[in-house]
Amino acid sequence: MLPHATDDISRDGKSLILAYDHGIEHGPVDFEPNPDTANPGRIFELATHEAVTALAVQKGLAEAYYSDYEDEVNLLLKLNGTSNLWMGEPDSAVNCTAEYAAELGADAVGFTVYGGSNNEIEMAEEFREAQEGAREHDMGVVMWSYPRGQGLRNDGSPEVISYGARLGLELGADVVKVKYPGSAEAMGDAVKMAGPADVVMSGGTMRDDRDFLRNVSNAVDAGATGIAVGRNVFQRDDPERILDALEAVIFQEADPAEALTVAASDD
């Protein structure tokens, strides 16, 4: 990683990345709990919340919406992604170059690598091209490091998640996004394996407010610099409230119960 590579997508060394690549990765089903969020404009508005340090989207959404929000939103352009209609061994199509991301005004680029997949070698080579292209334009690089594939029996185990964190460091990511491995201790191991690269927790499927915030708090206490979250924000009836609470937990290291109380009082 390079010094200051994450400055444009972080605040005081912490990050809250609002991820909205779900339209390609999961499809319309992810918008059913809160139908308004099928409209990308709603998410770009959410990304203006002061807690959000970057918005992660694919290039089509950036082309259509970012020019109206470039003064208020930091753009993390996702360079690859594959629909949930794909049923083969884990892989991800490269849909955008780092050069075009820079033309669109991106502050950083994101790229998924499925370590352990039969397609790992190809994906690592594609990441190399994206990472080196990003460096030419002084952009940070975020790796969605999700080990999975036929060769992995338990892709959610702490050992595999730590390996994914190390993969991000070795291949040159500035930030590595990993799943929550189940405990603060295990997250600490992943952070250790990532070395100087920042580690952010994946938000995952929507959970109860307190359980979700407790996991985020545990991750931050273990050394994670924040979270990259989508469904646990935009699937809620009141996304702004959970963003208020996340801001308190991540940037102020507030207790989750206290953060929810403060968020409720701000409504």
N, C-alpha and C positions, 0 to 999 in steps of 0.2 A: 504494500500500500504506500501511498505518497502522503507526506504531511499536508494537512489542510484540505485534503481531497473531499472531505465530507462537510466542509464549512457551509456550503450552500444548501445542504439538506438536513442541517441539524441546528440546535440552539443550545449554547452552553454545554456542548459535548453530548447532548441527548437528542434522540430522534423519535418522532411520531409520524410515521409514514402512513398515509391513508392510501390503501391499495384498492384499485378498482380495475383490475384486469380480469375480473370474474366473468364478464360478458363473453369472453372468448374461452376461458378455462373451464367454466362450469355451465354457462348458458343461462337462459331466462329463469330457471328455477331459483337462482339466488336472489332474484328481485321479488319473488312472490310474497315474502313476509312483509315487505314494505314497497308496494308497487311504484310509488313515486320515484324510487331510486333507479328504476329502469331508464329514467331520463338522466343522461350524463350531466346536464346542467345542474341538477340538484346536488350531485357529488362535488362538482367544481365549487358550488356555493359553500358546501360543508368544508372544503379544503381551505377556505379563507378564515376558518376558525383559528384563533391565535395559537392553539395547541399543535396544529398540524405543521410539520416542518417540510413536508413534501407530499406530492400527489403522484402515485404511480399509475400510469395508463398506457395503453397501446397507441400506436401512431395515429390511427384513424380518429380517436377522440382528441388527441393533441391538435391535429389539423383542424378539427371542427370547432373546438372550444377554447384552446389555450390563449389565443390572441386576445380574448376578452378578459383574461384573468392573469396575464403575465406579470402585472404589477403587484398582485396579491398572493400568488401561488408559485411555489417552487416545483418545477417539473422534473419528475423522475420517469424517463421514458423506458418502458419495457421493450426490449428488442426481440424477444422470442415469446412464443406461446402457441398452444395447440388446443383445439376444441375437445370437449368431453365426448364427442362423437367418435374420436379416435380410440380404438380398442387394442392397439398393438403394444409392444414393449415400450416403456416410458421414453419419450422423445419430445422435442419441442422445436417447431419450425422457426427459423429466423425470419422475422417479418420486417425488420428495419435495420439499417446500419447506424453505427455511431455517428458517422458523418451527417446523415440526414437528421438524426436526433439533435445534433448541434445546430443545424439549420432551423429547426423548429423552436430553438431556444431552450433546450433541455439543460438542466443544471447537473444532471447525473443520468446514468443509464442503468437498467436492471436486466439481469439475464438469469434464466433458470438452468441449472445443471443437475441432472439425475445421476449422481454417482452410483455405481453398481448396476446400472442398466446396461443391456447389451449395446446400447448406443453411446456409452460414456465417452469413448475415444473421440468420436465425431463431435460430441457436444463440447468436450474440453477444447478441441481445436477451434470450434466456432466461438467459444468464449475468449480464447486467445486473441482472435481477430477483433472481437468487440472491445476487449479490454485495451488493446494497444491502440485501436481507433479512438477510444474515449480519451486516452492520454494525449493524443495529438490535439485535442480540443479542450484540455484542462478540465475534463468532467470526471466526477467520482464514479465508482463502479460498485453496484450492489448485486451480490449473487444470491439468488433463491437457491439454497443448497439443500436439496431434498433427495437423499439417497433412497432409491427404490428400484425394483426390478426382480427378475426371476432368481437372481443369485442371492437375494436378501430374504431371510426368513422373518425378520422382525425389523422393519425399517423405522419403527418408532422407539427402539431401544436407546438408552442413554449412550451406549458405546457407538452406535451408528450415527447418532446425532452429533456427537463429539467429532467423529471422523468427518462428517459433513462440514463442520466448522473449520476443521483443519484444511480440508480441500479448498475452501474459500481463500484461506491465507496463502496456501501454496500456489494457487493459480493467479493471485494478484488482486483479489477483491478488497475494497476498502471497507465494505460492510457485508456481513454474512447473515442472511435471514435463515433461521432454523426453527424447527418445531420446538415447543416446550417439552423437555424430556421427563417431566413428571415431578421434579423437585428442585429446590434451590441448589442443593449440592450438585446434582447432575448438570444443571445449567452452568454452575461455576466451572465444572470440568470442560464444558463446551467453550466457555469464554477463555479458559486457559489455553485450550488447543488452538484458538483463533489468534493468539498472540496479540500483535498490535492492531489487527483488524477489529473493527467494531462488530458486535453481535447484537442483532435485534431478534426478538421473539415473533414468531408467526402468530397472528391472531386466531386462526383456525375457525372451526364452526362456532355458531353463537352459543354462549353459555349464560348461566345466571350471572347477574351483575357482580355479586360479591365473589363468586368463584373465579370469574374471569379476572377481576381486578386483583385478587389475591395472587393469581399466577403471575400477572404483570409485576406486581410488587416483589414477589420472590425472585423473578428474573432480574429486576433492576438491582436488588440487594446482592445478587450473585455476580454482578458486574456487567450485565447486559446494558446497552446504552439506550434501549427503548423497545419499540414494537413497530411492526409493519402489519396493519390491521385493516380488514375490510368488512366482513360480515358481522363481526362483533360491534361494529358501529352502524353501518347503513341498514342492517336488517331490523334495528330497534325502532320503535315508534317515535322515540325522541333521541335521535343521534347526537344532538348537541349536548344533551345531559351527560352521556357517557364520555364525550370528548372533554367536557369540563372535569369529570372525575379522572380521566386518564392524564390530563395535564397536571393535576394535583399529585397523582401517584408517581409519574415519571419525572417531572421537573422539580417538584417540591418534596418528593419522597414521603408523601402523606400516607397514613394508614388507609387502606381501602374503605373501611366503614366511614371514616372521617371524610374521605374524598366524596363519597356518595352523599353524605349529609350536606356538605358544602355545595355540591352540584344541585341538590334538590332545593336548597335555599336560594339559589340563583335563578330558579325558574320563575 
